[in-house]
Amino acid sequence: MSIRLTVQLPIKEGEADAFEAAAGPALARVRAEDAGCEMYDLFKSCDDDTRFVLVESWASEADLEAHMTSAAMGDVGKALGGYMDGAPVMNKYED
């Protein structure tokens, strides 16, 4: 059973391009290093460049839990935190 997440990311006005540039390498590291990562993709709203959503899929709950404390995840927070305009909103799903 896969575990899926959507993480809504509110970004500061005027920071979308810089956010996307910083996100690319950080997200690629998670895909490469965190076991069980099936999907870790960022999408930008078509009508509001301050709204992004990260869509994740993990092979198991254990893989997701390991990811939450991984070095790669820590680097995502460091790379992207300065662009955030509020807390992310996470929703978790299973199939």
C-alpha positions as CSV (number, residue, x, y, z in Angstrom):
1,M,0.0,0.0,0.0
2,S,1.4,3.4,-1.0
3,I,1.2,6.5,1.1
4,R,0.6,9.7,-0.7
5,L,0.8,13.3,0.4
6,T,-0.1,16.7,-1.0
7,V,1.7,19.6,0.6
8,Q,0.4,23.0,-0.2
9,L,3.2,25.6,-0.1
10,P,2.4,29.3,0.2
11,I,5.2,31.3,-1.3
12,K,6.1,35.0,-0.8
13,E,4.9,37.3,-3.5
14,G,7.6,37.8,-6.2
15,E,9.6,34.7,-5.1
16,A,8.2,32.0,-7.4
17,D,11.1,31.9,-9.8
18,A,13.7,31.8,-7.0
19,F,11.7,29.2,-5.1
20,E,11.4,26.9,-8.2
21,A,15.2,27.3,-8.8
22,A,16.0,26.3,-5.2
23,A,13.4,23.5,-5.2
24,G,14.8,21.6,-8.2
25,P,18.1,20.4,-6.6
26,A,16.5,19.9,-3.2
27,L,13.7,17.7,-4.5
28,A,16.0,15.8,-6.8
29,R,18.1,14.8,-3.8
30,V,15.1,13.4,-2.0
31,R,14.2,11.3,-5.1
32,A,17.7,10.0,-5.3
33,E,18.5,9.3,-1.6
34,D,15.3,8.6,0.3
35,A,14.3,4.9,0.0
36,G,10.7,4.2,-1.1
37,C,10.2,7.5,-2.8
38,E,7.9,6.8,-5.7
39,M,7.0,10.4,-6.5
40,Y,8.2,13.8,-5.2
41,D,7.0,16.4,-7.7
42,L,6.3,20.2,-7.4
43,F,3.5,21.9,-9.2
44,K,2.7,25.6,-9.6
45,S,-0.8,27.0,-9.7
46,C,-1.9,28.2,-13.1
47,D,-3.5,31.3,-11.7
48,D,-1.5,32.3,-8.6
49,D,2.3,32.2,-8.6
50,T,2.3,32.2,-4.8
51,R,0.7,28.7,-4.6
52,F,2.6,25.5,-5.1
53,V,1.8,21.9,-4.2
54,L,4.2,19.1,-3.6
55,V,2.8,15.7,-4.5
56,E,4.6,12.8,-2.8
57,S,4.2,9.0,-3.0
58,W,5.9,6.6,-0.7
59,A,6.1,2.8,-0.9
60,S,5.2,2.4,2.8
61,E,4.5,4.3,6.0
62,A,8.0,3.4,7.2
63,D,9.6,5.0,4.2
64,L,7.6,8.2,4.8
65,E,8.6,8.2,8.4
66,A,12.3,7.7,7.5
67,H,12.0,10.5,4.9
68,M,10.6,13.0,7.5
69,T,13.9,12.8,9.4
70,S,16.3,12.2,6.5
71,A,19.3,14.5,5.7
72,A,17.7,15.2,2.3
73,M,14.5,16.3,3.8
74,G,16.4,18.6,6.2
75,D,18.0,20.2,3.2
76,V,14.7,20.7,1.5
77,G,13.6,22.7,4.6
78,K,16.8,24.8,4.6
79,A,16.6,25.4,0.8
80,L,13.0,26.4,0.7
81,G,12.0,27.8,4.1
82,G,13.0,31.4,3.3
83,Y,10.6,31.5,0.5
84,M,7.6,30.4,2.5
85,D,4.7,32.8,3.4
86,G,3.1,30.7,6.1
87,A,3.1,27.1,7.2
88,P,2.7,24.2,4.6
89,V,-0.6,22.3,4.7
90,M,-0.2,18.6,4.4
91,N,-2.8,16.0,3.5
92,K,-2.1,12.3,3.7
93,Y,-3.8,9.6,1.6
94,E,-3.5,5.8,1.1
95,D,-4.6,3.4,-1.5
